[in-house]
Amino acid sequence: MSQTLQNVSLVVQLGRTSLVGSQRLHSDHRLGRAQCGGTGWAGPTCCVSGSNCVAQGEWYSQCTPSGGTSPSPPSAPPPTSGTSACVATADGFASLNGGTTGGAGGTIITVTNQSDLEKYASASGRHVIKVQGRITIVPFGKEVRVSSDKTIVGLGSTGEIYQGAFQCCVVISNTSAKRPRRLCHPWGSQRHHSKPQDRKHADDYRERLRWDSICLLENGGDGLLDLRKDTTFFTVSNNIFRNHDKAFGIGWTENIVARGTIHHNWFDRTNQRNPSADNLAQCHLYNNYVLGVTSYGHYARGSTNARVENVYFESCRNPLTKDSGAILNASGNIYQSYTGTVAANSGTAFQPRDYYSYTLTATADVPSYVKANAGPRASVCPS
């Protein structure tokens, strides 16, 4: 079972999902909703006049307009069917174990409103869901449930999910998320209805196949992207993580079963979890551009077995970090103007080419390549 999110823009809890399409996520504190606190939050408060900082759970707080509710979205025409699926092919670990196909081969539908998005995202069977224009999610912060075998893709350059999030096991592509509370919280083939905000239930979040690509994630509530316990085959590629504290966390499990590929992503002035990879059986990080992070860059936690290749670290604190029980083999990286420490290699790391083929970009070319290719693009799923 798999899902894909492409060419969708995620704004304030969601963005274009499904690995195809193009959308851009921009912070706009004038909207009165953004992270304002939360456990350990030391950044600036984003609340503006007319909004209050409200605790939303154990893990984050957010600015909420004094009125407390978001305006209802305008009425929209009914969904339409189509013929072009705009479905890409997963690479890395997401291509294994049968591959991450999402809704490929299923019904193609174009949605323009929340009701239809929720209807088809949670429906049984394969669906490719194209998001046309902005869909404002109400109530603010609601997480749209996405069932197995779905692709959600932004259409052209305007597909956008605003003020919402996804609970899903999907491929996410060509999306933007502006100030998401939770961009896409994974639920796998075993679906336990625990609250994503409550870490005590982290062991209930399981997912078999996942692909996130060509997304822009920015200024969220807690983590921009979280892959919880036992997400077993995943790839996260060609995304931008920007202007946030906790960018991308993986794990929260004692089981060492997850296998992930993380490549050609831009971690742009985030603080921590860039990513934080906890207890991964195999973690392959290559050709990422890590710029201006203020706590740590790539982190092999717990018993993770990590191979890190041709990553460009620039103006970072602690570019490469590992726990004592982790295995790390790093090669071909560039560390430009960093502070802190770079973890030394230890143990015998796995060989990614034993599982799949890939081509490395020359490390010196990574910044220019990633800037040109990461994040949503209109060409992914033309309207």
VOBA-1610 file (N, C-alpha, C; in pm, whole numbers, padded with zeros to 5 digits, always signed):
BEGIN
Met+00085-00117+00000Met+00000+00000+00000Met+00089+00123+00000Ser+00055+00219-00083Ser+00138+00338-00089Ser+00056+00457-00130Gln+00112+00574-00106Gln+00047+00696-00149Gln+00152+00793-00199Thr+00109+00884-00284Thr+00200+00985-00334Thr+00133+01121-00328Leu+00214+01222-00297Leu+00165+01359-00296Leu+00250+01438-00394Gln+00189+01506-00488Gln+00265+01573-00592Gln+00206+01708-00627Asn+00294+01801-00660Asn+00254+01929-00718Asn+00144+01996-00640Val+00149+01986-00508Val+00050+02053-00426Val+00121+02151-00336Ser+00055+02258-00301Ser+00115+02358-00214Ser+00055+02345-00077Leu+00139+02327+00025Leu+00089+02313+00161Leu+00112+02444+00233Val+00007+02507+00273Val+00020+02636+00340Val-00054+02630+00472Val+00017+02661+00578Val-00039+02656+00712Val-00110+02525+00732Gln-00038+02422+00745Gln-00083+02287+00770Gln-00094+02202+00647Leu-00057+02241+00538Leu-00064+02154+00423Leu-00010+02225+00303Gly+00015+02153+00203Gly+00064+02213+00084Gly+00044+02116-00025Arg+00081+02149-00141Arg+00058+02060-00252Arg+00124+01928-00224Thr+00049+01826-00225Thr+00107+01698-00198Thr+00102+01610-00319Ser+00185+01510-00318Ser+00190+01416-00427Ser+00305+01457-00515Leu+00401+01382-00531Leu+00527+01422-00587Leu+00526+01478-00728Val+00442+01569-00761Val+00446+01626-00894Val+00384+01762-00892Gly+00427+01852-00973Gly+00363+01981-00985Gly+00449+02089-00928Ser+00391+02208-00905Ser+00472+02313-00849Ser+00390+02407-00767Gln+00440+02438-00651Gln+00377+02535-00565Gln+00482+02591-00474Arg+00455+02705-00421Arg+00552+02770-00336Arg+00487+02808-00206Leu+00563+02791-00099Leu+00512+02819+00032Leu+00587+02937+00088His+00521+03042+00123His+00587+03160+00176His+00529+03193+00313Ser+00616+03228+00407Ser+00568+03271+00537Ser+00500+03405+00523Asp+00393+03423+00594Asp+00326+03552+00594Asp+00267+03572+00732His+00346+03632+00819His+00300+03647+00956His+00181+03741+00965Arg+00152+03814+00860Arg+00035+03900+00861Arg-00092+03819+00873Leu-00086+03691+00840Leu-00204+03607+00847Leu-00240+03574+00992Gly-00150+03604+01086Gly-00183+03586+01226Gly-00174+03444+01275Arg-00116+03352+01197Arg-00104+03214+01242Arg+00037+03166+01212Ala+00108+03129+01316Ala+00243+03077+01297Ala+00287+03022+01430Gln+00401+02954+01431Gln+00451+02899+01556Gln+00487+03012+01650Cys+00445+03002+01775Cys+00476+03107+01871Cys+00544+03052+01995Gly+00548+02921+02009Gly+00608+02864+02128Gly+00617+02715+02117Gly+00594+02645+02228Gly+00606+02501+02227Gly+00725+02458+02309Thr+00732+02330+02342Thr+00839+02278+02425Thr+00975+02309+02366Gly+01057+02381+02440Gly+01193+02409+02396Gly+01206+02516+02290Trp+01095+02579+02250Trp+01103+02679+02144Trp+01171+02804+02195Ala+01280+02845+02128Ala+01355+02963+02169Ala+01357+03070+02061Gly+01284+03048+01954Gly+01283+03143+01844Gly+01189+03259+01870Pro+01180+03349+01773Pro+01094+03466+01789Pro+00947+03427+01790Thr+00869+03508+01858Thr+00725+03488+01859Thr+00665+03550+01735Cys+00578+03476+01669Cys+00522+03521+01542Cys+00386+03587+01556Cys+00329+03587+01678Cys+00195+03641+01693Cys+00193+03791+01664Val+00089+03833+01597Val+00073+03974+01566Val-00048+04028+01641Ser-00068+04156+01631Ser-00182+04218+01696Ser-00312+04153+01652Gly-00396+04118+01749Gly-00522+04054+01716Gly-00517+03903+01722Ser-00401+03846+01759Ser-00390+03701+01772Ser-00322+03666+01902Asn-00348+03545+01951Asn-00293+03499+02078Asn-00214+03371+02058Cys-00113+03348+02145Cys-00036+03225+02142Cys-00112+03121+02224Val-00157+03015+02158Val-00241+02915+02222Val-00173+02779+02215Ala-00161+02710+02329Ala-00105+02575+02331Ala-00200+02481+02259Gln-00146+02402+02165Gln-00228+02309+02087Gln-00201+02164+02125Gly-00123+02142+02228Gly-00089+02007+02267Gly+00045+02008+02336Glu+00099+01891+02359Glu+00224+01877+02431Glu+00341+01934+02354Trp+00330+01936+02220Trp+00449+01957+02139Trp+00456+02091+02068Tyr+00352+02168+02065Tyr+00364+02296+01998Tyr+00251+02389+02038Ser+00274+02516+02012Ser+00173+02619+02027Ser+00165+02692+01895Gln+00062+02773+01877Gln+00054+02850+01754Gln-00031+02974+01776Cys-00008+03074+01692Cys-00086+03197+01698Cys-00224+03171+01641Thr-00325+03213+01713Thr-00462+03195+01668Thr-00535+03328+01677Pro-00601+03369+01571Pro-00676+03495+01576Pro-00770+03496+01695Ser-00789+03613+01753Ser-00873+03625+01871Ser-01012+03569+01848Gly-01059+03576+01723Gly-01190+03521+01691Gly-01195+03371+01702Gly-01076+03304+01685Gly-01065+03161+01708Gly-01098+03072+01592Thr-01153+03123+01483Thr-01188+03037+01372Thr-01138+03096+01242Ser-01125+03011+01142Ser-01084+03056+01011Ser-01206+03076+00924Pro-01199+03167+00828Pro-01313+03188+00740Pro-01338+03066+00655Ser-01464+03043+00621Ser-01498+02931+00535Ser-01451+02959+00394Pro-01404+02857+00324Pro-01358+02878+00187Pro-01476+02908+00097Pro-01452+02979-00013Pro-01560+03007-00105Pro-01610+02880-00171Ser-01735+02884-00217Ser-01790+02768-00287Ser-01713+02744-00415Ala-01709+02620-00459Ala-01630+02586-00576Ala-01707+02487-00661Pro-01671+02475-00787Pro-01739+02381-00875Pro-01710+02237-00834Pro-01792+02142-00880Pro-01770+02001-00846Pro-01643+01948-00909Pro-01593+01835-00859Pro-01470+01779-00914Pro-01489+01734-01058Thr-01379+01732-01130Thr-01383+01687-01269Thr-01283+01574-01287Ser-01308+01491-01384Ser-01216+01381-01414Ser-01120+01426-01522Gly-01013+01348-01542Gly-00914+01382-01643Gly-00842+01258-01689Thr-00746+01278-01778Thr-00675+01163-01834Thr-00527+01163-01801Ser-00467+01280-01778Ser-00324+01287-01749Ser-00301+01273-01600Ala-00225+01171-01560Ala-00208+01142-01418Ala-00097+01222-01353Cys+00000+01272-01430Cys+00113+01346-01373Cys+00181+01265-01262Val+00196+01137-01281Val+00255+01049-01181Val+00399+01019-01217Ala+00490+01044-01124Ala+00631+01017-01145Ala+00667+00881-01087Thr+00794+00843-01100Thr+00841+00713-01052Thr+00937+00733-00936Ala+00911+00663-00828Ala+00995+00676-00709Ala+01133+00615-00733Asp+01232+00669-00661Asp+01366+00612-00665Asp+01409+00576-00523Gly+01533+00532-00508Gly+01583+00498-00376Gly+01504+00385-00311Phe+01501+00387-00179Phe+01432+00279-00107Phe+01282+00277-00134Ala+01224+00391-00171Ala+01080+00393-00202Ala+01047+00315-00328Ser+01150+00280-00406Ser+01126+00202-00528Ser+01127+00053-00502Leu+01163+00012-00381Leu+01174-00130-00348Leu+01044-00184-00288Asn+01045-00314-00262Asn+00931-00381-00198Asn+00802-00357-00276Gly+00811-00363-00408Gly+00695-00341-00492Gly+00680-00200-00541Gly+00758-00106-00485Gly+00756+00032-00530Gly+00645+00114-00468Thr+00667+00244-00464Thr+00568+00338-00413Thr+00494+00396-00532Thr+00373+00354-00552Thr+00298+00390-00673Thr+00182+00484-00647Gly+00142+00499-00522Gly+00030+00586-00492Gly-00095+00545-00566Gly-00157+00643-00632Gly-00281+00616-00703Gly-00264+00583-00849Ala-00139+00559-00893Ala-00113+00532-01034Ala-00202+00420-01086Gly-00263+00443-01202Gly-00351+00345-01262Gly-00495+00354-01216Gly-00521+00445-01121Gly-00656+00459-01069Gly-00732+00575-01130Thr-00841+00610-01067Thr-00926+00720-01113Thr-00855+00853-01095Ile-00859+00938-01198Ile-00798+01070-01192Ile-00908+01173-01169Ile-00890+01255-01066Ile-00993+01351-01030Ile-00929+01486-00999Thr-00993+01595-01034Thr-00946+01729-01000Thr-01040+01788-00896Val-00985+01836-00785Val-01067+01892-00678Val-01033+02039-00656Thr-01132+02115-00611Thr-01113+02258-00588Thr-01164+02300-00451Asn-01207+02205-00367Asn-01262+02241-00236Asn-01233+02131-00136Gln-01246+02165-00008Gln-01212+02073+00100Gln-01299+01949+00101Ser-01427+01965+00076Ser-01518+01851+00081Ser-01477+01742-00017Asp-01447+01781-00139Asp-01407+01681-00239Asp-01269+01625-00209Leu-01179+01709-00159Leu-01046+01661-00122Leu-01057+01551-00017Glu-01134+01576+00088Glu-01150+01477+00194Glu-01221+01351+00144Lys-01319+01370+00059Lys-01395+01256+00007Lys-01305+01160-00069Tyr-01225+01213-00161Tyr-01145+01125-00246Tyr-01015+01082-00178Ala-00962+01163-00087Ala-00841+01124-00015Ala-00866+01004+00075Ser-00986+00995+00130Ser-01018+00886+00223Ser-01091+00770+00156Ala-01120+00783+00027Ala-01195+00679-00043Ala-01112+00552-00059Ser-01179+00440-00078Ser-01108+00316-00106Ser-01068+00313-00253Gly-00969+00233-00285Gly-00925+00222-00423Gly-00821+00326-00460Arg-00768+00312-00580Arg-00662+00401-00628Arg-00720+00530-00685His-00660+00643-00644His-00701+00773-00695His-00579+00862-00714Val-00577+00935-00825Val-00484+01045-00844Val-00566+01172-00827Ile-00536+01249-00722Ile-00615+01366-00688Ile-00536+01491-00723Lys-00583+01566-00819Lys-00518+01691-00860Lys-00585+01807-00787Val-00503+01888-00725Val-00554+02004-00651Val-00541+02127-00739Gln-00654+02190-00768Gln-00655+02309-00852Gln-00683+02432-00767Gly-00589+02527-00767Gly-00607+02647-00688Gly-00587+02621-00540Arg-00618+02722-00459Arg-00603+02710-00314Arg-00726+02647-00252Ile-00702+02549-00165Ile-00808+02491-00083Ile-00777+02528+00062Thr-00863+02607+00123Thr-00846+02648+00262Thr-00914+02546+00352Ile-00837+02488+00444Ile-00889+02384+00533Ile-00949+02447+00658Val-01070+02409+00692Val-01134+02451+00816Val-01190+02327+00887Pro-01183+02326+01023Pro-01122+02430+01104Pro-00971+02435+01087Phe-00914+02543+01129Phe-00771+02564+01116Phe-00694+02447+01177Gly-00601+02391+01101Gly-00517+02283+01153Gly-00573+02144+01136Lys-00688+02130+01076Lys-00744+01996+01058Lys-00653+01910+00972Glu-00641+01784+01008Glu-00558+01691+00933Glu-00646+01605+00844Val-00625+01615+00716Val-00703+01540+00619Val-00653+01396+00615Arg-00742+01302+00634Arg-00706+01160+00634Arg-00687+01112+00490Val-00573+01052+00464Val-00543+00999+00330Val-00527+00849+00342Ser-00610+00774+00272Ser-00602+00628+00276Ser-00496+00578+00178Ser-00476+00449+00177Ser-00372+00389+00093Ser-00402+00409-00055Asp-00296+00402-00136Asp-00305+00405-00282Asp-00361+00537-00333Lys-00300+00646-00287Lys-00341+00778-00330Lys-00220+00859-00377Thr-00243+00939-00480Thr-00148+01042-00521Thr-00222+01175-00515Ile-00164+01273-00448Ile-00221+01407-00444Ile-00120+01500-00508Val-00162+01567-00614Val-00068+01646-00692Val-00126+01783-00722Gly-00043+01886-00706Gly-00086+02020-00739Gly-00090+02040-00889Leu-00193+02104-00936Leu-00212+02125-01079Leu-00149+02258-01120Gly-00061+02254-01219Gly+00007+02375-01264Gly+00088+02436-01151Ser+00075+02567-01134Ser+00152+02636-01030Ser+00062+02693-00922Thr-00064+02652-00918Thr-00157+02713-00823Thr-00215+02616-00721Gly-00187+02486-00733Gly-00243+02390-00639Gly-00189+02414-00499Glu-00276+02430-00402Glu-00231+02468-00269Glu-00330+02421-00163Ile-00277+02364-00056Ile-00358+02330+00061Ile-00319+02427+00170Tyr-00416+02503+00220Tyr-00389+02613+00310Tyr-00451+02586+00447Gln-00368+02598+00551Gln-00414+02584+00689Gln-00457+02442+00725Gly-00398+02341+00661Gly-00434+02204+00692Gly-00314+02113+00695Ala-00337+01986+00722Ala-00230+01887+00725Ala-00285+01755+00676Phe-00195+01660+00651Phe-00236+01527+00608Phe-00195+01423+00711Gln-00283+01327+00737Gln-00248+01203+00805Gln-00243+01101+00694Cys-00124+01046+00668Cys-00120+00968+00546Cys-00003+00871+00538Cys-00017+00784+00440Cys+00089+00697+00394Cys+00095+00725+00245Val+00175+00822+00203Val+00161+00871+00066Val+00294+00907+00003Val+00286+00935-00126Val+00397+01002-00194Val+00357+01147-00200Ile+00442+01234-00154Ile+00413+01376-00156Ile+00508+01442-00254Ser+00454+01521-00346Ser+00540+01581-00445Ser+00491+01716-00490Asn+00587+01799-00528Asn+00559+01930-00586Asn+00460+02008-00501Thr+00486+02013-00371Thr+00395+02082-00282Thr+00464+02194-00208Ser+00384+02287-00163Ser+00432+02390-00072Ser+00349+02384+00053Ala+00411+02405+00168Ala+00336+02410+00292Ala+00374+02537+00363Lys+00280+02626+00378Lys+00308+02751+00446Lys+00258+02744+00587Arg+00350+02751+00680Arg+00319+02744+00821Arg+00228+02628+00855Pro+00268+02505+00818Pro+00183+02391+00851Pro+00194+02352+00996Arg+00085+02313+01058Arg+00095+02259+01192Arg+00159+02122+01183Arg+00117+02047+01087Arg+00175+01916+01062Arg+00155+01891+00915Leu+00259+01887+00841Leu+00243+01872+00697Leu+00179+01741+00662Cys+00243+01633+00694Cys+00187+01504+00655Cys+00230+01402+00757His+00139+01364+00842His+00175+01268+00945His+00140+01129+00896Pro+00237+01037+00891Pro+00215+00909+00825Pro+00127+00813+00905Trp+00034+00754+00835Trp-00042+00641+00886Trp-00025+00531+00783Gly+00016+00416+00826Gly+00045+00311+00729Gly-00072+00218+00707Ser-00039+00098+00659Ser-00144+00002+00631Ser-00212-00042+00760Gln-00141-00031+00872Gln-00205-00050+01002Gln-00239+00090+01052Arg-00364+00123+01064Arg-00403+00259+01096Arg-00457+00263+01239His-00380+00326+01327His-00421+00343+01466His-00459+00488+01484His-00575+00513+01540His-00626+00649+01544His-00580+00721+01670Ser-00451+00735+01685Ser-00396+00811+01796Ser-00375+00954+01750Lys-00367+01045+01844Lys-00346+01184+01807Lys-00201+01206+01767Pro-00174+01260+01649Pro-00036+01282+01606Pro+00039+01375+01699Gln-00034+01463+01769Gln+00035+01560+01853Gln+00088+01497+01981Asp+00043+01377+02013Asp+00077+01315+02139Asp+00187+01213+02119Arg+00306+01245+02164Arg+00419+01158+02136Arg+00405+01022+02202Lys+00323+01012+02303Lys+00306+00882+02368Lys+00253+00779+02270His+00191+00825+02162His+00135+00733+02063His+00222+00722+01939Ala+00346+00766+01950Ala+00433+00763+01832Ala+00453+00621+01782Asp+00447+00523+01871Asp+00468+00386+01826Asp+00351+00334+01745Asp+00245+00412+01731Asp+00131+00369+01652Asp+00139+00415+01507Tyr+00240+00491+01472Tyr+00247+00546+01337Tyr+00336+00458+01252Arg+00274+00376+01168Arg+00351+00284+01085Arg+00315+00306+00940Glu+00415+00292+00855Glu+00392+00314+00714Glu+00490+00229+00637Arg+00443+00165+00531Arg+00531+00077+00457Arg+00607+00150+00347Leu+00538+00225+00264Leu+00599+00287+00148Leu+00562+00434+00144Arg+00662+00518+00122Arg+00635+00661+00120Arg+00735+00731+00031Trp+00687+00833-00040Trp+00774+00913-00125Trp+00733+01059-00115Asp+00824+01145-00071Asp+00800+01288-00062Asp+00901+01358-00152Ser+00853+01438-00246Ser+00945+01500-00340Ser+00889+01630-00395Ile+00981+01721-00428Ile+00949+01846-00496Ile+00850+01928-00414Cys+00875+01940-00283Cys+00788+02017-00195Cys+00866+02132-00132Leu+00793+02233-00090Leu+00850+02343-00012Leu+00777+02346+00121Leu+00851+02325+00231Leu+00793+02317+00364Leu+00856+02426+00449Glu+00772+02507+00512Glu+00827+02625+00578Glu+00742+02667+00697Asn+00811+02707+00806Asn+00748+02778+00917Asn+00626+02704+00971Gly+00648+02582+01021Gly+00537+02502+01071Gly+00523+02508+01221Gly+00440+02418+01276Gly+00412+02419+01418Gly+00514+02341+01498Asp+00540+02216+01463Asp+00639+02134+01532Asp+00739+02087+01429Gly+00720+01968+01373Gly+00807+01921+01267Gly+00746+01948+01132Leu+00828+01993+01037Leu+00776+02012+00902Leu+00738+01879+00838Leu+00821+01778+00860Leu+00793+01645+00807Leu+00838+01543+00910Asp+00747+01457+00954Asp+00777+01352+01050Asp+00742+01217+00990Leu+00836+01124+00991Leu+00810+00986+00954Leu+00823+00906+01082Arg+00708+00868+01135Arg+00707+00805+01266Arg+00744+00657+01258Lys+00719+00591+01364Lys+00770+00457+01389Lys+00750+00361+01272Asp+00859+00298+01234Asp+00858+00185+01140Asp+00803+00220+01002Thr+00836+00336+00952Thr+00813+00367+00811Thr+00923+00295+00735Thr+00891+00187+00667Thr+00995+00092+00629Thr+01069+00122+00500Phe+01004+00172+00397Phe+01072+00203+00271Phe+01030+00343+00228Phe+01120+00440+00235Phe+01081+00576+00199Phe+01194+00648+00126Thr+01154+00747+00048Thr+01247+00838-00018Thr+01195+00980+00000Val+01284+01071+00037Val+01252+01213+00049Val+01353+01287-00037Ser+01306+01350-00145Ser+01399+01406-00243Ser+01349+01537-00301Asn+01445+01624-00335Asn+01417+01748-00407Asn+01318+01839-00334Asn+01329+01843-00202Asn+01242+01930-00121Asn+01321+02047-00065Ile+01249+02150-00023Ile+01308+02262+00049Ile+01247+02265+00189Phe+01333+02261+00291Phe+01292+02279+00430Phe+01347+02415+00473Arg+01262+02507+00518Arg+01309+02645+00532Arg+01247+02713+00655Asn+01327+02800+00718Asn+01278+02891+00822Asn+01197+02819+00930His+01261+02723+00996His+01188+02645+01094His+01283+02591+01199Asp+01228+02547+01312Asp+01308+02487+01418Asp+01336+02340+01387Lys+01233+02256+01390Lys+01249+02112+01370Lys+01206+02077+01228Ala+01302+02046+01144Ala+01271+02027+01002Ala+01215+01888+00971Phe+01290+01783+01001Phe+01256+01651+00948Phe+01304+01545+01045Gly+01209+01478+01110Gly+01243+01373+01205Gly+01197+01236+01158Ile+01279+01135+01187Ile+01248+00998+01148Ile+01272+00909+01268Gly+01179+00817+01296Gly+01205+00719+01400Gly+01104+00717+01512Trp+01149+00749+01635Trp+01067+00734+01754Trp+01027+00587+01770Thr+01124+00500+01761Thr+01097+00356+01767Thr+01220+00283+01819Glu+01197+00167+01880Glu+01308+00081+01919Glu+01337-00023+01812Asn+01249-00037+01716Asn+01268-00134+01608Asn+01360-00076+01502Ile+01456-00155+01459Ile+01553-00107+01359Ile+01516-00172+01226Val+01415-00115+01161Val+01362-00175+01038Val+01351-00074+00924Ala+01350+00054+00953Ala+01326+00155+00849Ala+01445+00165+00753Arg+01413+00188+00625Arg+01514+00208+00522Arg+01477+00332+00442Gly+01568+00429+00438Gly+01532+00554+00375Gly+01642+00613+00289Thr+01601+00682+00182Thr+01690+00756+00094Thr+01651+00903+00099Ile+01747+00989+00124Ile+01723+01132+00139Ile+01824+01205+00052His+01778+01262-00060His+01875+01320-00153His+01823+01446-00221His+01918+01532-00256His+01893+01657-00329His+01788+01744-00261Asn+01793+01748-00128Asn+01707+01838-00051Asn+01786+01961-00008Trp+01715+02068+00016Trp+01776+02193+00062Trp+01724+02222+00203Phe+01813+02210+00302Phe+01782+02247+00439Phe+01832+02390+00457Asp+01741+02485+00452Asp+01775+02626+00441Asp+01747+02701+00571Arg+01853+02720+00650Arg+01845+02798+00773Arg+01743+02743+00873Thr+01737+02613+00881Thr+01658+02548+00984Thr+01747+02526+01106Asn+01690+02480+01216Asn+01768+02465+01338Asn+01811+02321+01359Gln+01719+02233+01387Gln+01752+02094+01418Gln+01669+01998+01333Arg+01704+01866+01344Arg+01639+01760+01264Arg+01656+01788+01114Asn+01778+01779+01068Asn+01808+01814+00929Asn+01872+01702+00846Pro+01825+01578+00848Pro+01721+01528+00938Pro+01783+01468+01063Ser+01696+01427+01155Ser+01733+01343+01268Ser+01684+01202+01236Ala+01778+01110+01212Ala+01744+00974+01169Ala+01771+00878+01284Asp+01666+00830+01346Asp+01677+00750+01468Asp+01644+00604+01441Asn+01742+00517+01466Asn+01723+00371+01454Asn+01677+00327+01316Leu+01745+00376+01213Leu+01719+00329+01077Leu+01813+00214+01045Ala+01757+00107+00991Ala+01841-00005+00950Ala+01938+00038+00841Gln+01892+00125+00752Gln+01976+00179+00645Gln+01927+00320+00612Cys+02017+00414+00616Cys+01984+00553+00585Cys+02088+00607+00487His+02042+00641+00368His+02131+00690+00262His+02102+00837+00238Leu+02199+00922+00270Leu+02186+01065+00249Leu+02290+01109+00147Tyr+02245+01169+00039Tyr+02342+01214-00060Tyr+02295+01340-00133Asn+02392+01421-00172Asn+02367+01540-00254Asn+02266+01637-00193Asn+02260+01643-00061Asn+02178+01745+00003Asn+02258+01874+00018Tyr+02188+01985+00025Tyr+02250+02116+00048Tyr+02201+02164+00184Val+02293+02171+00280Val+02259+02206+00418Val+02320+02343+00446Leu+02236+02444+00454Leu+02282+02583+00461Leu+02235+02651+00589Gly+02331+02701+00666Gly+02300+02789+00777Gly+02221+02726+00890Val+02231+02595+00912Val+02159+02534+01024Val+02229+02572+01154Thr+02152+02588+01260Thr+02205+02648+01382Thr+02223+02552+01499Ser+02178+02427+01487Ser+02199+02330+01593Ser+02282+02212+01543Tyr+02231+02137+01446Tyr+02307+02028+01386Tyr+02249+01998+01249Gly+02332+01935+01166Gly+02291+01899+01031Gly+02239+01757+01024His+02304+01670+00947His+02262+01530+00937His+02302+01457+01067Tyr+02207+01387+01126Tyr+02228+01326+01257Tyr+02189+01178+01250Ala+02287+01089+01271Ala+02263+00945+01281Ala+02243+00911+01428Arg+02118+00886+01466Arg+02085+00864+01605Arg+02067+00716+01635Gly+02078+00683+01763Gly+02053+00547+01807Gly+02144+00448+01737Ser+02084+00347+01675Ser+02160+00242+01606Ser+02152+00255+01454Thr+02133+00375+01405Thr+02122+00398+01261Thr+02250+00359+01188Asn+02233+00297+01072Asn+02344+00266+00981Asn+02333+00365+00866Ala+02426+00462+00861Ala+02413+00574+00767Ala+02531+00583+00672Arg+02498+00607+00545Arg+02599+00642+00445Arg+02565+00782+00394Val+02665+00871+00402Val+02645+01012+00365Val+02744+01047+00255Glu+02692+01086+00138Glu+02778+01108+00022Glu+02752+01243-00044Asn+02861+01312-00076Asn+02856+01433-00158Asn+02751+01533-00110Val+02751+01558+00019Val+02662+01659+00077Val+02740+01789+00093Tyr+02677+01900+00063Tyr+02741+02031+00073Tyr+02687+02101+00198Phe+02773+02113+00300Phe+02738+02182+00424Phe+02799+02322+00420Glu+02718+02424+00438Glu+02767+02562+00431Glu+02717+02642+00551Ser+02813+02704+00621Ser+02780+02791+00735Ser+02690+02719+00835Cys+02727+02595+00866Cys+02647+02512+00956Cys+02716+02493+01090Arg+02638+02468+01191Arg+02690+02426+01320Arg+02676+02274+01330Asn+02784+02206+01368Asn+02784+02060+01381Asn+02723+01992+01258Pro+02789+02003+01144Pro+02732+01952+01019Pro+02692+01806+01023Leu+02776+01723+01083Leu+02753+01579+01082Leu+02767+01527+01225Thr+02661+01462+01274Thr+02655+01419+01414Thr+02613+01273+01420Lys+02663+01200+01520Lys+02622+01061+01538Lys+02623+01024+01685Asp+02538+00928+01719Asp+02541+00870+01853Asp+02645+00759+01857Ser+02683+00719+01977Ser+02789+00619+01991Ser+02751+00485+01930Gly+02623+00453+01927Gly+02580+00324+01872Gly+02554+00325+01723Ala+02568+00440+01659Ala+02539+00450+01516Ala+02661+00414+01432Ile+02634+00366+01310Ile+02738+00340+01210Ile+02733+00453+01109Leu+02850+00506+01073Leu+02854+00620+00982Leu+02970+00606+00885Asn+02940+00623+00758Asn+03044+00634+00656Asn+03012+00756+00572Ala+03094+00860+00585Ala+03074+00985+00511Ala+03190+01005+00415Ser+03157+01041+00291Ser+03262+01060+00191Ser+03220+01165+00090Gly+03319+01237+00037Gly+03294+01332-00070Gly+03222+01459-00028Asn+03205+01482+00101Asn+03131+01599+00146Asn+03218+01724+00145Ile+03155+01841+00137Ile+03223+01969+00150Ile+03168+02038+00275Tyr+03260+02084+00361Tyr+03222+02155+00483Tyr+03274+02297+00470Gln+03188+02389+00435Gln+03226+02526+00406Gln+03188+02617+00524Ser+03289+02675+00587Ser+03266+02774+00694Ser+03175+02720+00804Tyr+03207+02603+00856Tyr+03124+02545+00961Tyr+03182+02573+01099Thr+03100+02555+01203Thr+03145+02561+01341Thr+03108+02429+01409Gly+03165+02405+01526Gly+03135+02282+01597Gly+03217+02166+01544Thr+03157+02049+01539Thr+03230+01927+01504Thr+03167+01853+01387Val+03251+01769+01325Val+03207+01677+01221Val+03235+01536+01271Ala+03134+01455+01285Ala+03151+01320+01339Ala+03243+01237+01250Ala+03326+01155+01315Ala+03417+01067+01242Ala+03345+00940+01198Asn+03394+00879+01092Asn+03339+00752+01046Asn+03362+00643+01149Ser+03267+00550+01156Ser+03283+00437+01247Ser+03197+00322+01200Gly+03249+00200+01214Gly+03174+00083+01173Gly+03170+00064+01023Thr+03097-00036+00979Thr+03086-00069+00837Thr+02946-00034+00789Ala+02937+00068+00706Ala+02807+00111+00653Ala+02765+00023+00537Phe+02636+00017+00513Phe+02582-00061+00402Phe+02617+00004+00269Gln+02602-00071+00161Gln+02627-00021+00026Gln+02493+00001-00045Pro+02453+00126-00068Pro+02323+00151-00133Pro+02308+00082-00267Arg+02417+00071-00344Arg+02407+00010-00477Arg+02378-00140-00471Asp+02384-00198-00353Asp+02338-00336-00339Asp+02185-00343-00349Tyr+02119-00227-00339Tyr+01973-00223-00337Tyr+01913-00148-00455Tyr+01978-00043-00502Tyr+01925+00037-00613Tyr+02038+00116-00676Ser+02016+00162-00797Ser+02115+00243-00866Ser+02086+00391-00845Tyr+02189+00474-00851Tyr+02174+00618-00837Tyr+02298+00685-00894Thr+02285+00813-00925Thr+02396+00890-00980Thr+02425+01007-00889Leu+02551+01021-00849Leu+02590+01130-00761Leu+02619+01257-00841Thr+02568+01369-00792Thr+02606+01500-00844Thr+02738+01539-00780Ala+02828+01600-00856Ala+02954+01648-00799Ala+02924+01742-00683Thr+02992+01724-00572Thr+02960+01801-00451Thr+02965+01951-00474Ala+03064+01999-00547Ala+03075+02143-00572Ala+02956+02198-00648Asp+02886+02112-00721Asp+02770+02155-00800Asp+02638+02143-00725Val+02642+02087-00605Val+02518+02062-00532Val+02438+02190-00504Pro+02498+02298-00452Pro+02416+02418-00425Pro+02340+02468-00546Ser+02407+02481-00659Ser+02339+02532-00778Ser+02235+02434-00829Tyr+02267+02305-00824Tyr+02172+02205-00872Tyr+02046+02203-00786Val+02066+02200-00656Val+01951+02192-00566Val+01866+02318-00574Lys+01929+02433-00581Lys+01852+02558-00592Lys+01766+02558-00718Ala+01816+02497-00823Ala+01743+02496-00951Ala+01635+02388-00957Asn+01649+02283-00875Asn+01561+02167-00893Asn+01477+02129-00771Ala+01512+02178-00653Ala+01432+02145-00534Ala+01310+02237-00525Gly+01206+02186-00464Gly+01085+02265-00447Gly+00991+02253-00566Pro+00869+02302-00550Pro+00765+02286-00652Pro+00800+02353-00784Arg+00751+02292-00893Arg+00773+02347-01027Arg+00645+02331-01109Ala+00611+02433-01183Ala+00488+02430-01264Ala+00492+02321-01369Ser+00613+02284-01411Ser+00625+02187-01520Ser+00593+02044-01476Val+00582+02020-01346Val+00561+01884-01298Val+00424+01830-01340Cys+00323+01913-01327Cys+00188+01872-01369Cys+00118+01993-01431Pro+00143+02019-01559Pro+00087+02138-01624Pro-00066+02138-01619Ser-00121+02257-01604Ser-00267+02269-01601Ser-00323+02269-01742
//
